[in-house]
Amino acid sequence: MAKTNPIELQKCLKGMEYPASKDNLVQHAKSHGAKKDTLDALSAMPKKDYDSPAAVTKAALKEGKQ
């Protein structure tokens, strides 16, 4: 699985309101120019609501290592 850059991840999620579902996070990142590796990492996260940017980063980086 592709590994995403945490800085790029947060740039793509700028302005996101939390809590946010995985689907909303993916859509927001896509509409803000996320690269394929970032979208892949977000898409691989567990389907649940995330309460902060830190929670998203932790989940996305964890999934990117598998």
N, CA, C and O atoms as a CHARMM CRD file, in Angstrom:
* protein
*
  264
    1    1 MET  N      0.84300  -1.18100   0.00000 PROA 1      0.00000
    2    1 MET  CA     0.00000   0.00000   0.00000 PROA 1      0.00000
    3    1 MET  C      0.88800   1.24400   0.00000 PROA 1      0.00000
    4    1 MET  O      1.96700   1.26100   0.59300 PROA 1      0.00000
    5    2 ALA  N      0.41500   2.26300  -0.66800 PROA 2      0.00000
    6    2 ALA  CA     1.17300   3.51000  -0.75900 PROA 2      0.00000
    7    2 ALA  C      1.23000   4.21300   0.59200 PROA 2      0.00000
    8    2 ALA  O      0.29600   4.15800   1.39200 PROA 2      0.00000
    9    3 LYS  N      2.34000   4.86100   0.80900 PROA 3      0.00000
   10    3 LYS  CA     2.50700   5.63000   2.04000 PROA 3      0.00000
   11    3 LYS  C      2.26000   7.09900   1.72900 PROA 3      0.00000
   12    3 LYS  O      2.74800   7.62400   0.72800 PROA 3      0.00000
   13    4 THR  N      1.50100   7.75300   2.59400 PROA 4      0.00000
   14    4 THR  CA     1.19200   9.15900   2.37300 PROA 4      0.00000
   15    4 THR  C      2.04200  10.05500   3.26700 PROA 4      0.00000
   16    4 THR  O      2.50800   9.64000   4.32800 PROA 4      0.00000
   17    5 ASN  N      2.23000  11.27400   2.82100 PROA 5      0.00000
   18    5 ASN  CA     2.97000  12.27000   3.57800 PROA 5      0.00000
   19    5 ASN  C      1.98900  12.96200   4.52100 PROA 5      0.00000
   20    5 ASN  O      0.98200  13.49800   4.05700 PROA 5      0.00000
   21    6 PRO  N      2.24900  12.96700   5.83300 PROA 6      0.00000
   22    6 PRO  CA     1.30000  13.56600   6.76900 PROA 6      0.00000
   23    6 PRO  C      1.05400  15.05800   6.54200 PROA 6      0.00000
   24    6 PRO  O     -0.03900  15.54900   6.82300 PROA 6      0.00000
   25    7 ILE  N      2.03200  15.77000   6.04800 PROA 7      0.00000
   26    7 ILE  CA     1.85400  17.19600   5.77000 PROA 7      0.00000
   27    7 ILE  C      0.90500  17.38500   4.58500 PROA 7      0.00000
   28    7 ILE  O      0.00300  18.22100   4.62900 PROA 7      0.00000
   29    8 GLU  N      1.11800  16.60100   3.52700 PROA 8      0.00000
   30    8 GLU  CA     0.22400  16.66500   2.37000 PROA 8      0.00000
   31    8 GLU  C     -1.19600  16.26200   2.76100 PROA 8      0.00000
   32    8 GLU  O     -2.16900  16.85200   2.29100 PROA 8      0.00000
   33    9 LEU  N     -1.30400  15.26100   3.61900 PROA 9      0.00000
   34    9 LEU  CA    -2.61000  14.80200   4.09400 PROA 9      0.00000
   35    9 LEU  C     -3.36000  15.94000   4.77300 PROA 9      0.00000
   36    9 LEU  O     -4.52800  16.18300   4.47200 PROA 9      0.00000
   37   10 GLN  N     -2.69600  16.63500   5.68300 PROA 10     0.00000
   38   10 GLN  CA    -3.35000  17.72100   6.41200 PROA 10     0.00000
   39   10 GLN  C     -3.68200  18.90900   5.49800 PROA 10     0.00000
   40   10 GLN  O     -4.68800  19.58600   5.70800 PROA 10     0.00000
   41   11 LYS  N     -2.84700  19.16300   4.49100 PROA 11     0.00000
   42   11 LYS  CA    -3.14800  20.23500   3.54300 PROA 11     0.00000
   43   11 LYS  C     -4.44200  19.94100   2.79800 PROA 11     0.00000
   44   11 LYS  O     -5.25100  20.84100   2.57200 PROA 11     0.00000
   45   12 CYS  N     -4.63700  18.68800   2.41900 PROA 12     0.00000
   46   12 CYS  CA    -5.83500  18.29600   1.67400 PROA 12     0.00000
   47   12 CYS  C     -7.08300  18.30800   2.54400 PROA 12     0.00000
   48   12 CYS  O     -8.19800  18.38300   2.02800 PROA 12     0.00000
   49   13 LEU  N     -6.90600  18.23600   3.85300 PROA 13     0.00000
   50   13 LEU  CA    -8.04300  18.21400   4.76800 PROA 13     0.00000
   51   13 LEU  C     -8.30100  19.56600   5.42000 PROA 13     0.00000
   52   13 LEU  O     -9.15500  19.68300   6.29900 PROA 13     0.00000
   53   14 LYS  N     -7.57100  20.57900   4.99300 PROA 14     0.00000
   54   14 LYS  CA    -7.75300  21.92200   5.56200 PROA 14     0.00000
   55   14 LYS  C     -9.20200  22.36900   5.37700 PROA 14     0.00000
   56   14 LYS  O     -9.76800  22.25400   4.29000 PROA 14     0.00000
   57   15 GLY  N     -9.78500  22.87500   6.44700 PROA 15     0.00000
   58   15 GLY  CA   -11.16200  23.34200   6.40200 PROA 15     0.00000
   59   15 GLY  C    -12.20000  22.27300   6.69300 PROA 15     0.00000
   60   15 GLY  O    -13.39800  22.55600   6.71800 PROA 15     0.00000
   61   16 MET  N    -11.74700  21.04800   6.91100 PROA 16     0.00000
   62   16 MET  CA   -12.66800  19.94800   7.21500 PROA 16     0.00000
   63   16 MET  C    -13.27600  20.14900   8.58700 PROA 16     0.00000
   64   16 MET  O    -12.58200  20.53900   9.52700 PROA 16     0.00000
   65   17 GLU  N    -14.57100  19.88500   8.70900 PROA 17     0.00000
   66   17 GLU  CA   -15.23900  19.97400  10.00600 PROA 17     0.00000
   67   17 GLU  C    -15.30300  18.58700  10.63900 PROA 17     0.00000
   68   17 GLU  O    -15.60600  17.60100   9.96700 PROA 17     0.00000
   69   18 TYR  N    -15.01800  18.52300  11.92100 PROA 18     0.00000
   70   18 TYR  CA   -15.00400  17.25300  12.65300 PROA 18     0.00000
   71   18 TYR  C    -16.09500  17.24900  13.69900 PROA 18     0.00000
   72   18 TYR  O    -16.44700  18.31100  14.21400 PROA 18     0.00000
   73   19 PRO  N    -16.64600  16.09100  14.03200 PROA 19     0.00000
   74   19 PRO  CA   -16.29100  14.76700  13.51500 PROA 19     0.00000
   75   19 PRO  C    -16.68300  14.62100  12.04400 PROA 19     0.00000
   76   19 PRO  O    -17.60600  15.27100  11.55300 PROA 19     0.00000
   77   20 ALA  N    -15.94800  13.74500  11.36700 PROA 20     0.00000
   78   20 ALA  CA   -16.17200  13.52600   9.94300 PROA 20     0.00000
   79   20 ALA  C    -16.08200  12.04000   9.62900 PROA 20     0.00000
   80   20 ALA  O    -15.25800  11.32300  10.19700 PROA 20     0.00000
   81   21 SER  N    -16.92200  11.59400   8.73700 PROA 21     0.00000
   82   21 SER  CA   -16.88600  10.19300   8.32200 PROA 21     0.00000
   83   21 SER  C    -15.73100   9.97400   7.35100 PROA 21     0.00000
   84   21 SER  O    -15.21700  10.91400   6.74600 PROA 21     0.00000
   85   22 LYS  N    -15.34600   8.73300   7.21900 PROA 22     0.00000
   86   22 LYS  CA   -14.29300   8.38200   6.26700 PROA 22     0.00000
   87   22 LYS  C    -14.67300   8.84300   4.86400 PROA 22     0.00000
   88   22 LYS  O    -13.84400   9.40500   4.14800 PROA 22     0.00000
   89   23 ASP  N    -15.92800   8.60700   4.46800 PROA 23     0.00000
   90   23 ASP  CA   -16.36700   8.98700   3.12600 PROA 23     0.00000
   91   23 ASP  C    -16.27600  10.49600   2.90700 PROA 23     0.00000
   92   23 ASP  O    -15.86800  10.94800   1.83700 PROA 23     0.00000
   93   24 ASN  N    -16.65400  11.26900   3.91500 PROA 24     0.00000
   94   24 ASN  CA   -16.55800  12.72800   3.79900 PROA 24     0.00000
   95   24 ASN  C    -15.10600  13.18800   3.73200 PROA 24     0.00000
   96   24 ASN  O    -14.78700  14.13700   3.01600 PROA 24     0.00000
   97   25 LEU  N    -14.23200  12.52500   4.46800 PROA 25     0.00000
   98   25 LEU  CA   -12.80900  12.86300   4.43500 PROA 25     0.00000
   99   25 LEU  C    -12.22500  12.61000   3.04600 PROA 25     0.00000
  100   25 LEU  O    -11.48800  13.44000   2.51400 PROA 25     0.00000
  101   26 VAL  N    -12.55900  11.46100   2.46700 PROA 26     0.00000
  102   26 VAL  CA   -12.05600  11.11700   1.13000 PROA 26     0.00000
  103   26 VAL  C    -12.56100  12.13300   0.11200 PROA 26     0.00000
  104   26 VAL  O    -11.79100  12.62000  -0.71600 PROA 26     0.00000
  105   27 GLN  N    -13.85000  12.45400   0.17100 PROA 27     0.00000
  106   27 GLN  CA   -14.43100  13.40700  -0.77200 PROA 27     0.00000
  107   27 GLN  C    -13.80100  14.79500  -0.62300 PROA 27     0.00000
  108   27 GLN  O    -13.49400  15.44700  -1.62100 PROA 27     0.00000
  109   28 HSD  N    -13.61200  15.24400   0.61000 PROA 28     0.00000
  110   28 HSD  CA   -13.00600  16.55200   0.86000 PROA 28     0.00000
  111   28 HSD  C    -11.57600  16.59000   0.30900 PROA 28     0.00000
  112   28 HSD  O    -11.18100  17.54200  -0.36400 PROA 28     0.00000
  113   29 ALA  N    -10.81700  15.54400   0.60400 PROA 29     0.00000
  114   29 ALA  CA    -9.43100  15.49300   0.12100 PROA 29     0.00000
  115   29 ALA  C     -9.38300  15.48000  -1.40100 PROA 29     0.00000
  116   29 ALA  O     -8.55000  16.15500  -2.00500 PROA 29     0.00000
  117   30 LYS  N    -10.26800  14.71900  -2.01500 PROA 30     0.00000
  118   30 LYS  CA   -10.31500  14.64400  -3.47400 PROA 30     0.00000
  119   30 LYS  C    -10.61500  16.01300  -4.07700 PROA 30     0.00000
  120   30 LYS  O     -9.99500  16.41300  -5.06200 PROA 30     0.00000
  121   31 SER  N    -11.55900  16.72200  -3.48600 PROA 31     0.00000
  122   31 SER  CA   -11.92800  18.03300  -4.02200 PROA 31     0.00000
  123   31 SER  C    -10.88000  19.10600  -3.72500 PROA 31     0.00000
  124   31 SER  O    -10.94300  20.20600  -4.27400 PROA 31     0.00000
  125   32 HSD  N     -9.92200  18.78900  -2.86100 PROA 32     0.00000
  126   32 HSD  CA    -8.84600  19.72900  -2.55100 PROA 32     0.00000
  127   32 HSD  C     -7.49900  19.27800  -3.13000 PROA 32     0.00000
  128   32 HSD  O     -6.44100  19.68000  -2.64500 PROA 32     0.00000
  129   33 GLY  N     -7.55000  18.44700  -4.16300 PROA 33     0.00000
  130   33 GLY  CA    -6.35000  18.11000  -4.92100 PROA 33     0.00000
  131   33 GLY  C     -5.43200  17.07200  -4.31500 PROA 33     0.00000
  132   33 GLY  O     -4.22900  17.08900  -4.57400 PROA 33     0.00000
  133   34 ALA  N     -5.96800  16.17200  -3.51600 PROA 34     0.00000
  134   34 ALA  CA    -5.13000  15.13300  -2.90100 PROA 34     0.00000
  135   34 ALA  C     -4.50300  14.23300  -3.96600 PROA 34     0.00000
  136   34 ALA  O     -5.11900  13.92500  -4.98600 PROA 34     0.00000
  137   35 LYS  N     -3.28400  13.82700  -3.70500 PROA 35     0.00000
  138   35 LYS  CA    -2.58700  12.89800  -4.59400 PROA 35     0.00000
  139   35 LYS  C     -3.12500  11.48600  -4.37100 PROA 35     0.00000
  140   35 LYS  O     -3.78300  11.20900  -3.36900 PROA 35     0.00000
  141   36 LYS  N     -2.83300  10.60300  -5.32100 PROA 36     0.00000
  142   36 LYS  CA    -3.33900   9.23200  -5.27100 PROA 36     0.00000
  143   36 LYS  C     -2.93100   8.51700  -3.98500 PROA 36     0.00000
  144   36 LYS  O     -3.75300   7.81500  -3.39600 PROA 36     0.00000
  145   37 ASP  N     -1.69600   8.67200  -3.53800 PROA 37     0.00000
  146   37 ASP  CA    -1.26600   7.95900  -2.32700 PROA 37     0.00000
  147   37 ASP  C     -2.04400   8.43200  -1.09500 PROA 37     0.00000
  148   37 ASP  O     -2.33200   7.64100  -0.19700 PROA 37     0.00000
  149   38 THR  N     -2.38100   9.71400  -1.05800 PROA 38     0.00000
  150   38 THR  CA    -3.17100  10.24100   0.05400 PROA 38     0.00000
  151   38 THR  C     -4.59600   9.70300  -0.00500 PROA 38     0.00000
  152   38 THR  O     -5.14900   9.29900   1.01800 PROA 38     0.00000
  153   39 LEU  N     -5.18500   9.69600  -1.18100 PROA 39     0.00000
  154   39 LEU  CA    -6.53800   9.15800  -1.32800 PROA 39     0.00000
  155   39 LEU  C     -6.57300   7.66500  -1.01800 PROA 39     0.00000
  156   39 LEU  O     -7.53200   7.18100  -0.41700 PROA 39     0.00000
  157   40 ASP  N     -5.54900   6.94100  -1.41600 PROA 40     0.00000
  158   40 ASP  CA    -5.47400   5.50500  -1.12200 PROA 40     0.00000
  159   40 ASP  C     -5.40400   5.26400   0.39100 PROA 40     0.00000
  160   40 ASP  O     -6.06900   4.37100   0.91400 PROA 40     0.00000
  161   41 ALA  N     -4.59800   6.06400   1.08100 PROA 41     0.00000
  162   41 ALA  CA    -4.45500   5.89500   2.53300 PROA 41     0.00000
  163   41 ALA  C     -5.77200   6.22300   3.24100 PROA 41     0.00000
  164   41 ALA  O     -6.16600   5.51200   4.16500 PROA 41     0.00000
  165   42 LEU  N     -6.44900   7.28200   2.82300 PROA 42     0.00000
  166   42 LEU  CA    -7.73500   7.63500   3.42100 PROA 42     0.00000
  167   42 LEU  C     -8.77800   6.55400   3.13100 PROA 42     0.00000
  168   42 LEU  O     -9.56600   6.19700   4.00600 PROA 42     0.00000
  169   43 SER  N     -8.78000   6.04600   1.92300 PROA 43     0.00000
  170   43 SER  CA    -9.75000   5.01900   1.54500 PROA 43     0.00000
  171   43 SER  C     -9.54500   3.71500   2.29700 PROA 43     0.00000
  172   43 SER  O    -10.49200   2.95400   2.49500 PROA 43     0.00000
  173   44 ALA  N     -8.31700   3.45300   2.71600 PROA 44     0.00000
  174   44 ALA  CA    -8.00000   2.20600   3.42100 PROA 44     0.00000
  175   44 ALA  C     -8.31400   2.27100   4.91800 PROA 44     0.00000
  176   44 ALA  O     -8.26600   1.25000   5.60300 PROA 44     0.00000
  177   45 MET  N     -8.63200   3.45900   5.42700 PROA 45     0.00000
  178   45 MET  CA    -8.91600   3.59900   6.85800 PROA 45     0.00000
  179   45 MET  C    -10.21700   2.87900   7.21100 PROA 45     0.00000
  180   45 MET  O    -11.07500   2.68700   6.34900 PROA 45     0.00000
  181   46 PRO  N    -10.36600   2.48000   8.47900 PROA 46     0.00000
  182   46 PRO  CA   -11.63800   1.87800   8.91100 PROA 46     0.00000
  183   46 PRO  C    -12.79900   2.85500   8.71300 PROA 46     0.00000
  184   46 PRO  O    -12.64800   4.06600   8.87100 PROA 46     0.00000
  185   47 LYS  N    -13.95200   2.29900   8.36500 PROA 47     0.00000
  186   47 LYS  CA   -15.15100   3.11700   8.13200 PROA 47     0.00000
  187   47 LYS  C    -15.75300   3.50200   9.48000 PROA 47     0.00000
  188   47 LYS  O    -16.43600   2.70500  10.12200 PROA 47     0.00000
  189   48 LYS  N    -15.48600   4.74300   9.89800 PROA 48     0.00000
  190   48 LYS  CA   -16.01700   5.27400  11.14900 PROA 48     0.00000
  191   48 LYS  C    -15.89600   6.78700  11.10200 PROA 48     0.00000
  192   48 LYS  O    -15.38200   7.34300  10.13100 PROA 48     0.00000
  193   49 ASP  N    -16.36600   7.45300  12.14600 PROA 49     0.00000
  194   49 ASP  CA   -16.21600   8.90100  12.24900 PROA 49     0.00000
  195   49 ASP  C    -14.90000   9.22700  12.95700 PROA 49     0.00000
  196   49 ASP  O    -14.52400   8.56700  13.92500 PROA 49     0.00000
  197   50 TYR  N    -14.21300  10.24500  12.46500 PROA 50     0.00000
  198   50 TYR  CA   -12.94200  10.68100  13.04000 PROA 50     0.00000
  199   50 TYR  C    -13.16600  12.04200  13.67800 PROA 50     0.00000
  200   50 TYR  O    -13.79600  12.92000  13.08800 PROA 50     0.00000
  201   51 ASP  N    -12.63800  12.21200  14.90600 PROA 51     0.00000
  202   51 ASP  CA   -12.94700  13.41600  15.66600 PROA 51     0.00000
  203   51 ASP  C    -11.92500  14.53900  15.56000 PROA 51     0.00000
  204   51 ASP  O    -12.14400  15.62100  16.10500 PROA 51     0.00000
  205   52 SER  N    -10.81300  14.30300  14.87000 PROA 52     0.00000
  206   52 SER  CA    -9.78900  15.34700  14.76400 PROA 52     0.00000
  207   52 SER  C     -8.82400  15.04600  13.61900 PROA 52     0.00000
  208   52 SER  O     -8.74900  13.91200  13.14600 PROA 52     0.00000
  209   53 PRO  N     -8.08900  16.06100  13.17700 PROA 53     0.00000
  210   53 PRO  CA    -7.05700  15.81700  12.16100 PROA 53     0.00000
  211   53 PRO  C     -6.01300  14.81300  12.63500 PROA 53     0.00000
  212   53 PRO  O     -5.51900  14.01000  11.84300 PROA 53     0.00000
  213   54 ALA  N     -5.67700  14.85400  13.91800 PROA 54     0.00000
  214   54 ALA  CA    -4.68700  13.91200  14.44700 PROA 54     0.00000
  215   54 ALA  C     -5.18100  12.47000  14.34300 PROA 54     0.00000
  216   54 ALA  O     -4.40200  11.56800  14.03500 PROA 54     0.00000
  217   55 ALA  N     -6.46500  12.24900  14.59800 PROA 55     0.00000
  218   55 ALA  CA    -7.02700  10.90100  14.49600 PROA 55     0.00000
  219   55 ALA  C     -6.98200  10.40200  13.05100 PROA 55     0.00000
  220   55 ALA  O     -6.73100   9.22200  12.80500 PROA 55     0.00000
  221   56 VAL  N     -7.22600  11.29700  12.10800 PROA 56     0.00000
  222   56 VAL  CA    -7.16900  10.92500  10.69300 PROA 56     0.00000
  223   56 VAL  C     -5.73500  10.57900  10.30100 PROA 56     0.00000
  224   56 VAL  O     -5.49300   9.56400   9.64700 PROA 56     0.00000
  225   57 THR  N     -4.79500  11.41600  10.69800 PROA 57     0.00000
  226   57 THR  CA    -3.39300  11.16700  10.36700 PROA 57     0.00000
  227   57 THR  C     -2.93500   9.83300  10.94000 PROA 57     0.00000
  228   57 THR  O     -2.29000   9.04700  10.24600 PROA 57     0.00000
  229   58 LYS  N     -3.26000   9.57700  12.18700 PROA 58     0.00000
  230   58 LYS  CA    -2.87000   8.32000  12.83100 PROA 58     0.00000
  231   58 LYS  C     -3.43700   7.12700  12.07400 PROA 58     0.00000
  232   58 LYS  O     -2.71700   6.16500  11.80700 PROA 58     0.00000
  233   59 ALA  N     -4.71000   7.18000  11.72700 PROA 59     0.00000
  234   59 ALA  CA    -5.34700   6.06800  11.01300 PROA 59     0.00000
  235   59 ALA  C     -4.78500   5.91100   9.60300 PROA 59     0.00000
  236   59 ALA  O     -4.54000   4.79000   9.15800 PROA 59     0.00000
  237   60 ALA  N     -4.58100   7.01700   8.90100 PROA 60     0.00000
  238   60 ALA  CA    -4.07900   6.95000   7.53000 PROA 60     0.00000
  239   60 ALA  C     -2.65100   6.42200   7.48000 PROA 60     0.00000
  240   60 ALA  O     -2.31500   5.63000   6.60000 PROA 60     0.00000
  241   61 LEU  N     -1.81000   6.85200   8.41600 PROA 61     0.00000
  242   61 LEU  CA    -0.43100   6.36400   8.43200 PROA 61     0.00000
  243   61 LEU  C     -0.36700   4.90900   8.85000 PROA 61     0.00000
  244   61 LEU  O      0.45800   4.15400   8.33600 PROA 61     0.00000
  245   62 LYS  N     -1.21700   4.50600   9.76600 PROA 62     0.00000
  246   62 LYS  CA    -1.26700   3.10800  10.19200 PROA 62     0.00000
  247   62 LYS  C     -1.66200   2.22500   9.02200 PROA 62     0.00000
  248   62 LYS  O     -1.03500   1.19200   8.78900 PROA 62     0.00000
  249   63 GLU  N     -2.68700   2.61500   8.28700 PROA 63     0.00000
  250   63 GLU  CA    -3.14900   1.82000   7.14500 PROA 63     0.00000
  251   63 GLU  C     -2.11200   1.80500   6.03400 PROA 63     0.00000
  252   63 GLU  O     -2.00000   0.81500   5.31100 PROA 63     0.00000
  253   64 GLY  N     -1.35400   2.88200   5.88600 PROA 64     0.00000
  254   64 GLY  CA    -0.34400   2.96200   4.84600 PROA 64     0.00000
  255   64 GLY  C      0.83000   2.03900   5.07400 PROA 64     0.00000
  256   64 GLY  O      1.56300   1.72000   4.13800 PROA 64     0.00000
  257   65 LYS  N      1.01800   1.59900   6.32300 PROA 65     0.00000
  258   65 LYS  CA     2.13700   0.71100   6.64800 PROA 65     0.00000
  259   65 LYS  C      1.80700  -0.75500   6.42000 PROA 65     0.00000
  260   65 LYS  O      2.70400  -1.59400   6.34600 PROA 65     0.00000
  261   66 GLN  N      0.53000  -1.06200   6.31100 PROA 66     0.00000
  262   66 GLN  CA     0.13600  -2.47300   6.15800 PROA 66     0.00000
  263   66 GLN  C      0.38000  -2.97400   4.77700 PROA 66     0.00000
  264   66 GLN  O      0.10300  -4.13800   4.48500 PROA 66     0.00000
